[in-house]
């Protein structure tokens, strides 16, 4: 922040430069704190991609007659990675005798796992069939993955236009417009 204030003072000068630089410095600090690190984004993207499969596995285990902790353990072992680690932690809490709503509510801090945590907490409190709750969550997670994939594909299309425009626009101006303008100028001023 101090560097931005000093830069504003040097480039703009005087008190307005100092105030403007300080404002820019504050904005940079605030935006830097709000941005997630790349590792966190990658971890959340992997959890989001793996979540529908883990939930489907848990549903299959529950419908086969396993208890919730057994289904969570099977999903944790099969998935691995950050999702497997989080599910293994919940499974450990359930096996140690923690209340299910307390064990699942710990996952609410992870944005991709918050719907799973809410659904499982609600099922534990209300006594609703867990397999049905998980089936709906798997459908929702698949829709979210599909929507994010579609959005990413659209972003790539938009991002590809900028370099093409930066390459083709100057070529069009130099090869298409300038010769025509030069030819017209030669005819107008040559006569």
DALINQUI-V461882 format. One record per residue. RES is the residue in one letter. NEAR is the number of other ideal C-beta (glycine too) atoms within 12 Angstrom. Layout:
res = <RES;RES>
near = <NEAR;NEAR>
//
This chain:
res = <X;X;X;X;X;X;X;X;X;X;X;X;X;X;X;X;X;X;X;X;X;X;X;X;X;X;X;X;X;X;X;X;X;X;X;X;X;X;X;X;X;X;X;X;X;X;X;X;X;X;X;X;X;X;X;X;X;X;X;X;X;X;X;X;X;X;X;X;X;X;X;X;X;X;X;X;X;X;X;X;X;X;X;X;X;X;X;X;X;X;X;X;X;X;X;X;X;X;X;X;X;X;X;X;X;X;X;X;X;X;X;X;X;X;X;X;X;X;X;X;X;X;X;X;X;X;X;X;X;X;X;X;X;X;X;X;X;X;X;X;X;X;X;X;X;X;X;X;X;X;X;X;X;X;X;X;X;X;X;X;X;X;X;X;X;X;X;X;X;X;X;X;X;X;X;X;X;X;X;X;X;X;X;X;X;X;X;X;X;X;X>
near = <19;16;15;25;25;19;21;27;22;15;16;20;15;13;13;15;20;23;18;23;27;24;20;25;23;19;17;21;18;13;12;14;11;10;12;15;12;10;11;17;17;15;24;27;24;26;35;35;25;33;43;31;27;43;43;27;31;43;31;22;29;29;17;14;11;21;19;31;30;22;32;40;27;28;38;31;21;23;29;18;25;29;37;27;24;36;43;27;24;40;34;19;27;28;19;14;11;19;17;31;24;20;30;39;25;25;34;23;14;28;20;33;35;26;30;42;30;22;37;42;27;25;27;26;18;15;12;17;18;34;28;20;31;36;24;26;33;30;21;24;33;23;18;27;25;17;15;21;17;14;14;17;14;14;14;14;13;14;13;14;15;14;12;15;15;13;14;15;16;14;14;16;16;15;13;15;15;15;14;15;15;16;14;14;13;12;11;10;10;9;7>
//
